[in-house]
Amino acid sequence: MDKEHIKGAAKTAEGNIKETAGKLAGDKSLEMKGKADKAEGKIRDTAGDVKDAFKKK
């Protein structure tokens, strides 16, 4: 597991928290920020997978 996987997992977790908090508070802006953070986390995780694939070659 490299830095991108760690950053991705952290950003996804942060996004989950923001999204849930936004839903509970009725704050659509916070909810959307959470969804954006989750998407960024998934992208970082995928980038980590690509890096891993290149390291193995």
Distance bins in CASP14 RR format, pairs under 12 A and 6 or more apart:
PFRMAT RR
TARGET T0000
AUTHOR 0000-0000-0000
RMODE 2
METHOD distances of the structure
MODEL  1
1 7 0 0 0 0 0 1 0 0 0 0 0
1 8 0 0 0 0 0 1 0 0 0 0 0
1 9 0 0 0 0 1 0 0 0 0 0 0
1 45 0 0 0 0 0 1 0 0 0 0 0
1 48 0 0 0 0 1 0 0 0 0 0 0
1 49 0 0 0 0 0 1 0 0 0 0 0
1 51 0 0 0 0 0 1 0 0 0 0 0
1 52 0 0 0 0 1 0 0 0 0 0 0
2 8 0 0 0 0 0 1 0 0 0 0 0
2 9 0 0 0 0 0 1 0 0 0 0 0
2 44 0 0 0 0 0 1 0 0 0 0 0
2 45 0 0 0 0 0 1 0 0 0 0 0
2 47 0 0 0 0 1 0 0 0 0 0 0
2 48 1 0 1 0 0 0 0 0 0 0 0
2 49 0 0 0 0 1 0 0 0 0 0 0
2 50 0 0 0 0 0 1 0 0 0 0 0
2 51 1 0 0 1 0 0 0 0 0 0 0
2 52 1 0 0 1 0 0 0 0 0 0 0
2 53 0 0 0 0 0 1 0 0 0 0 0
2 54 0 0 0 0 0 1 0 0 0 0 0
2 55 0 0 0 0 1 0 0 0 0 0 0
3 9 0 0 0 0 0 1 0 0 0 0 0
3 10 0 0 0 0 0 1 0 0 0 0 0
3 44 0 0 0 0 1 0 0 0 0 0 0
3 45 0 0 0 0 0 1 0 0 0 0 0
3 47 0 0 0 0 1 0 0 0 0 0 0
3 48 0 0 0 0 1 0 0 0 0 0 0
3 51 0 0 0 0 1 0 0 0 0 0 0
3 52 0 0 0 0 0 1 0 0 0 0 0
4 10 0 0 0 0 0 1 0 0 0 0 0
4 11 0 0 0 0 0 1 0 0 0 0 0
4 40 0 0 0 0 0 1 0 0 0 0 0
4 41 0 0 0 0 1 0 0 0 0 0 0
4 42 0 0 0 0 0 1 0 0 0 0 0
4 43 0 0 0 0 1 0 0 0 0 0 0
4 44 1 0 1 0 0 0 0 0 0 0 0
4 45 1 0 0 1 0 0 0 0 0 0 0
4 46 0 0 0 0 1 0 0 0 0 0 0
4 47 1 0 1 0 0 0 0 0 0 0 0
4 48 1 1 0 0 0 0 0 0 0 0 0
4 49 0 0 0 0 1 0 0 0 0 0 0
4 50 0 0 0 0 1 0 0 0 0 0 0
4 51 1 0 0 1 0 0 0 0 0 0 0
4 52 0 0 0 0 1 0 0 0 0 0 0
4 55 0 0 0 0 0 1 0 0 0 0 0
5 11 0 0 0 0 0 1 0 0 0 0 0
5 12 0 0 0 0 0 1 0 0 0 0 0
5 41 0 0 0 0 1 0 0 0 0 0 0
5 42 0 0 0 0 0 1 0 0 0 0 0
5 43 0 0 0 0 0 1 0 0 0 0 0
5 44 1 0 0 1 0 0 0 0 0 0 0
5 45 1 0 1 0 0 0 0 0 0 0 0
5 46 0 0 0 0 1 0 0 0 0 0 0
5 47 0 0 0 0 1 0 0 0 0 0 0
5 48 1 0 1 0 0 0 0 0 0 0 0
5 49 1 0 0 1 0 0 0 0 0 0 0
5 50 0 0 0 0 0 1 0 0 0 0 0
5 51 0 0 0 0 1 0 0 0 0 0 0
5 52 0 0 0 0 1 0 0 0 0 0 0
6 12 0 0 0 0 0 1 0 0 0 0 0
6 13 0 0 0 0 0 1 0 0 0 0 0
6 41 0 0 0 0 0 1 0 0 0 0 0
6 44 0 0 0 0 1 0 0 0 0 0 0
6 45 0 0 0 0 1 0 0 0 0 0 0
6 47 0 0 0 0 0 1 0 0 0 0 0
6 48 0 0 0 0 1 0 0 0 0 0 0
7 13 0 0 0 0 0 1 0 0 0 0 0
7 14 0 0 0 0 0 1 0 0 0 0 0
7 37 0 0 0 0 0 1 0 0 0 0 0
7 40 0 0 0 0 1 0 0 0 0 0 0
7 41 1 0 0 1 0 0 0 0 0 0 0
7 42 0 0 0 0 0 1 0 0 0 0 0
7 43 0 0 0 0 0 1 0 0 0 0 0
7 44 1 0 1 0 0 0 0 0 0 0 0
7 45 0 0 0 0 1 0 0 0 0 0 0
7 46 0 0 0 0 0 1 0 0 0 0 0
7 47 0 0 0 0 1 0 0 0 0 0 0
7 48 0 0 0 0 1 0 0 0 0 0 0
7 51 0 0 0 0 0 1 0 0 0 0 0
8 14 0 0 0 0 1 0 0 0 0 0 0
8 15 0 0 0 0 0 1 0 0 0 0 0
8 16 0 0 0 0 0 1 0 0 0 0 0
8 37 0 0 0 0 1 0 0 0 0 0 0
8 38 0 0 0 0 1 0 0 0 0 0 0
8 39 0 0 0 0 0 1 0 0 0 0 0
8 40 1 0 0 1 0 0 0 0 0 0 0
8 41 1 1 0 0 0 0 0 0 0 0 0
8 42 1 0 0 1 0 0 0 0 0 0 0
8 43 1 0 0 1 0 0 0 0 0 0 0
8 44 1 1 0 0 0 0 0 0 0 0 0
8 45 1 0 1 0 0 0 0 0 0 0 0
8 46 0 0 0 0 1 0 0 0 0 0 0
8 47 0 0 0 0 1 0 0 0 0 0 0
8 48 0 0 0 0 1 0 0 0 0 0 0
8 49 0 0 0 0 0 1 0 0 0 0 0
9 15 0 0 0 0 0 1 0 0 0 0 0
9 16 0 0 0 0 0 1 0 0 0 0 0
9 37 0 0 0 0 0 1 0 0 0 0 0
9 38 0 0 0 0 0 1 0 0 0 0 0
9 40 0 0 0 0 0 1 0 0 0 0 0
9 41 1 0 0 1 0 0 0 0 0 0 0
9 42 0 0 0 0 0 1 0 0 0 0 0
9 44 0 0 0 0 1 0 0 0 0 0 0
9 45 1 0 0 1 0 0 0 0 0 0 0
9 48 0 0 0 0 0 1 0 0 0 0 0
10 16 0 0 0 0 0 1 0 0 0 0 0
10 17 0 0 0 0 0 1 0 0 0 0 0
10 37 0 0 0 0 1 0 0 0 0 0 0
10 38 0 0 0 0 0 1 0 0 0 0 0
10 40 0 0 0 0 0 1 0 0 0 0 0
10 41 1 0 0 1 0 0 0 0 0 0 0
10 44 0 0 0 0 1 0 0 0 0 0 0
10 45 0 0 0 0 0 1 0 0 0 0 0
11 17 0 0 0 0 0 1 0 0 0 0 0
11 18 0 0 0 0 0 1 0 0 0 0 0
11 33 0 0 0 0 0 1 0 0 0 0 0
11 34 0 0 0 0 1 0 0 0 0 0 0
11 35 0 0 0 0 0 1 0 0 0 0 0
11 36 0 0 0 0 1 0 0 0 0 0 0
11 37 1 0 1 0 0 0 0 0 0 0 0
11 38 1 0 0 1 0 0 0 0 0 0 0
11 39 0 0 0 0 1 0 0 0 0 0 0
11 40 1 0 1 0 0 0 0 0 0 0 0
11 41 1 1 0 0 0 0 0 0 0 0 0
11 42 0 0 0 0 1 0 0 0 0 0 0
11 43 0 0 0 0 1 0 0 0 0 0 0
11 44 1 0 0 1 0 0 0 0 0 0 0
11 45 0 0 0 0 1 0 0 0 0 0 0
11 47 0 0 0 0 0 1 0 0 0 0 0
12 18 0 0 0 0 0 1 0 0 0 0 0
12 19 0 0 0 0 0 1 0 0 0 0 0
12 34 0 0 0 0 1 0 0 0 0 0 0
12 35 0 0 0 0 0 1 0 0 0 0 0
12 36 0 0 0 0 0 1 0 0 0 0 0
12 37 1 0 0 1 0 0 0 0 0 0 0
12 38 1 0 1 0 0 0 0 0 0 0 0
12 39 0 0 0 0 1 0 0 0 0 0 0
12 40 0 0 0 0 1 0 0 0 0 0 0
12 41 1 0 1 0 0 0 0 0 0 0 0
12 42 1 0 0 1 0 0 0 0 0 0 0
12 43 0 0 0 0 0 1 0 0 0 0 0
12 44 0 0 0 0 1 0 0 0 0 0 0
12 45 1 0 0 1 0 0 0 0 0 0 0
12 46 0 0 0 0 0 1 0 0 0 0 0
13 19 0 0 0 0 0 1 0 0 0 0 0
13 20 0 0 0 0 0 1 0 0 0 0 0
13 34 0 0 0 0 0 1 0 0 0 0 0
13 37 0 0 0 0 1 0 0 0 0 0 0
13 38 0 0 0 0 1 0 0 0 0 0 0
13 40 0 0 0 0 0 1 0 0 0 0 0
13 41 0 0 0 0 1 0 0 0 0 0 0
13 42 0 0 0 0 0 1 0 0 0 0 0
13 45 0 0 0 0 0 1 0 0 0 0 0
14 20 0 0 0 0 0 1 0 0 0 0 0
14 21 0 0 0 0 0 1 0 0 0 0 0
14 30 0 0 0 0 0 1 0 0 0 0 0
14 33 0 0 0 0 1 0 0 0 0 0 0
14 34 1 0 0 1 0 0 0 0 0 0 0
14 35 0 0 0 0 0 1 0 0 0 0 0
14 36 0 0 0 0 0 1 0 0 0 0 0
14 37 1 0 1 0 0 0 0 0 0 0 0
14 38 0 0 0 0 1 0 0 0 0 0 0
14 39 0 0 0 0 0 1 0 0 0 0 0
14 40 0 0 0 0 1 0 0 0 0 0 0
14 41 0 0 0 0 1 0 0 0 0 0 0
14 44 0 0 0 0 0 1 0 0 0 0 0
15 21 0 0 0 0 1 0 0 0 0 0 0
15 22 0 0 0 0 0 1 0 0 0 0 0
15 23 0 0 0 0 0 1 0 0 0 0 0
15 30 0 0 0 0 1 0 0 0 0 0 0
15 31 0 0 0 0 1 0 0 0 0 0 0
15 32 0 0 0 0 0 1 0 0 0 0 0
15 33 1 0 0 1 0 0 0 0 0 0 0
15 34 1 1 0 0 0 0 0 0 0 0 0
15 35 1 0 0 1 0 0 0 0 0 0 0
15 36 1 0 0 1 0 0 0 0 0 0 0
15 37 1 1 0 0 0 0 0 0 0 0 0
15 38 1 0 1 0 0 0 0 0 0 0 0
15 39 0 0 0 0 1 0 0 0 0 0 0
15 40 0 0 0 0 1 0 0 0 0 0 0
15 41 0 0 0 0 1 0 0 0 0 0 0
15 42 0 0 0 0 0 1 0 0 0 0 0
16 22 0 0 0 0 0 1 0 0 0 0 0
16 23 0 0 0 0 0 1 0 0 0 0 0
16 31 0 0 0 0 0 1 0 0 0 0 0
16 33 0 0 0 0 0 1 0 0 0 0 0
16 34 1 0 0 1 0 0 0 0 0 0 0
16 35 0 0 0 0 1 0 0 0 0 0 0
16 37 0 0 0 0 1 0 0 0 0 0 0
16 38 1 0 0 1 0 0 0 0 0 0 0
16 39 0 0 0 0 0 1 0 0 0 0 0
16 41 0 0 0 0 0 1 0 0 0 0 0
16 42 0 0 0 0 0 1 0 0 0 0 0
17 23 0 0 0 0 0 1 0 0 0 0 0
17 24 0 0 0 0 0 1 0 0 0 0 0
17 30 0 0 0 0 1 0 0 0 0 0 0
17 31 0 0 0 0 0 1 0 0 0 0 0
17 33 0 0 0 0 0 1 0 0 0 0 0
17 34 1 0 0 1 0 0 0 0 0 0 0
17 35 0 0 0 0 0 1 0 0 0 0 0
17 37 0 0 0 0 1 0 0 0 0 0 0
17 38 0 0 0 0 0 1 0 0 0 0 0
18 24 0 0 0 0 0 1 0 0 0 0 0
18 25 0 0 0 0 0 1 0 0 0 0 0
18 27 0 0 0 0 1 0 0 0 0 0 0
18 28 0 0 0 0 0 1 0 0 0 0 0
18 29 0 0 0 0 1 0 0 0 0 0 0
18 30 1 0 1 0 0 0 0 0 0 0 0
18 31 1 0 0 1 0 0 0 0 0 0 0
18 32 0 0 0 0 1 0 0 0 0 0 0
18 33 1 0 1 0 0 0 0 0 0 0 0
18 34 1 1 0 0 0 0 0 0 0 0 0
18 35 0 0 0 0 1 0 0 0 0 0 0
18 36 0 0 0 0 1 0 0 0 0 0 0
18 37 1 0 0 1 0 0 0 0 0 0 0
18 38 0 0 0 0 1 0 0 0 0 0 0
18 40 0 0 0 0 0 1 0 0 0 0 0
19 25 0 0 0 0 0 1 0 0 0 0 0
19 26 0 0 0 0 0 1 0 0 0 0 0
19 27 0 0 0 0 0 1 0 0 0 0 0
19 28 0 0 0 0 0 1 0 0 0 0 0
19 29 0 0 0 0 0 1 0 0 0 0 0
19 30 1 0 0 1 0 0 0 0 0 0 0
19 31 1 0 1 0 0 0 0 0 0 0 0
19 32 0 0 0 0 1 0 0 0 0 0 0
19 33 0 0 0 0 1 0 0 0 0 0 0
19 34 1 0 1 0 0 0 0 0 0 0 0
19 35 1 0 1 0 0 0 0 0 0 0 0
19 36 0 0 0 0 1 0 0 0 0 0 0
19 37 1 0 0 1 0 0 0 0 0 0 0
19 38 1 0 0 1 0 0 0 0 0 0 0
19 39 0 0 0 0 0 1 0 0 0 0 0
20 26 0 0 0 0 0 1 0 0 0 0 0
20 27 0 0 0 0 0 1 0 0 0 0 0
20 30 0 0 0 0 1 0 0 0 0 0 0
20 31 0 0 0 0 1 0 0 0 0 0 0
20 33 0 0 0 0 0 1 0 0 0 0 0
20 34 0 0 0 0 1 0 0 0 0 0 0
20 35 0 0 0 0 0 1 0 0 0 0 0
20 37 0 0 0 0 0 1 0 0 0 0 0
20 38 0 0 0 0 0 1 0 0 0 0 0
21 27 1 0 0 1 0 0 0 0 0 0 0
21 28 0 0 0 0 0 1 0 0 0 0 0
21 29 0 0 0 0 0 1 0 0 0 0 0
21 30 1 0 1 0 0 0 0 0 0 0 0
21 31 0 0 0 0 1 0 0 0 0 0 0
21 33 0 0 0 0 1 0 0 0 0 0 0
21 34 0 0 0 0 1 0 0 0 0 0 0
21 37 0 0 0 0 0 1 0 0 0 0 0
22 28 1 0 0 1 0 0 0 0 0 0 0
22 29 0 0 0 0 1 0 0 0 0 0 0
22 30 1 0 1 0 0 0 0 0 0 0 0
22 31 1 0 1 0 0 0 0 0 0 0 0
22 32 0 0 0 0 1 0 0 0 0 0 0
22 33 0 0 0 0 1 0 0 0 0 0 0
22 34 1 0 0 1 0 0 0 0 0 0 0
22 35 0 0 0 0 0 1 0 0 0 0 0
23 29 0 0 0 0 0 1 0 0 0 0 0
23 30 0 0 0 0 1 0 0 0 0 0 0
23 31 1 0 1 0 0 0 0 0 0 0 0
23 32 0 0 0 0 0 1 0 0 0 0 0
23 34 0 0 0 0 1 0 0 0 0 0 0
23 35 0 0 0 0 0 1 0 0 0 0 0
24 30 0 0 0 0 1 0 0 0 0 0 0
24 31 0 0 0 0 1 0 0 0 0 0 0
25 31 0 0 0 0 1 0 0 0 0 0 0
26 32 0 0 0 0 0 1 0 0 0 0 0
27 33 0 0 0 0 1 0 0 0 0 0 0
27 34 0 0 0 0 0 1 0 0 0 0 0
28 34 0 0 0 0 0 1 0 0 0 0 0
28 35 0 0 0 0 0 1 0 0 0 0 0
29 35 0 0 0 0 0 1 0 0 0 0 0
29 36 0 0 0 0 0 1 0 0 0 0 0
30 36 0 0 0 0 0 1 0 0 0 0 0
30 37 0 0 0 0 0 1 0 0 0 0 0
31 37 0 0 0 0 0 1 0 0 0 0 0
31 38 0 0 0 0 0 1 0 0 0 0 0
32 38 0 0 0 0 0 1 0 0 0 0 0
32 39 0 0 0 0 0 1 0 0 0 0 0
33 39 0 0 0 0 0 1 0 0 0 0 0
33 40 0 0 0 0 0 1 0 0 0 0 0
34 40 0 0 0 0 1 0 0 0 0 0 0
34 41 0 0 0 0 0 1 0 0 0 0 0
35 41 0 0 0 0 0 1 0 0 0 0 0
35 42 0 0 0 0 0 1 0 0 0 0 0
36 42 0 0 0 0 0 1 0 0 0 0 0
36 43 0 0 0 0 0 1 0 0 0 0 0
37 43 0 0 0 0 0 1 0 0 0 0 0
37 44 0 0 0 0 0 1 0 0 0 0 0
38 44 0 0 0 0 0 1 0 0 0 0 0
38 45 0 0 0 0 0 1 0 0 0 0 0
39 45 0 0 0 0 0 1 0 0 0 0 0
39 46 0 0 0 0 0 1 0 0 0 0 0
40 46 0 0 0 0 0 1 0 0 0 0 0
40 47 0 0 0 0 0 1 0 0 0 0 0
41 47 0 0 0 0 1 0 0 0 0 0 0
41 48 0 0 0 0 0 1 0 0 0 0 0
42 48 0 0 0 0 0 1 0 0 0 0 0
42 49 0 0 0 0 0 1 0 0 0 0 0
43 49 0 0 0 0 0 1 0 0 0 0 0
43 50 0 0 0 0 0 1 0 0 0 0 0
44 50 0 0 0 0 0 1 0 0 0 0 0
44 51 0 0 0 0 0 1 0 0 0 0 0
45 51 0 0 0 0 0 1 0 0 0 0 0
45 52 0 0 0 0 0 1 0 0 0 0 0
46 52 0 0 0 0 0 1 0 0 0 0 0
46 53 0 0 0 0 0 1 0 0 0 0 0
47 53 0 0 0 0 0 1 0 0 0 0 0
47 54 0 0 0 0 0 1 0 0 0 0 0
48 54 0 0 0 0 1 0 0 0 0 0 0
48 55 0 0 0 0 1 0 0 0 0 0 0
49 55 0 0 0 0 0 1 0 0 0 0 0
49 56 0 0 0 0 0 1 0 0 0 0 0
50 56 0 0 0 0 0 1 0 0 0 0 0
50 57 0 0 0 0 0 1 0 0 0 0 0
51 57 0 0 0 0 0 1 0 0 0 0 0
END
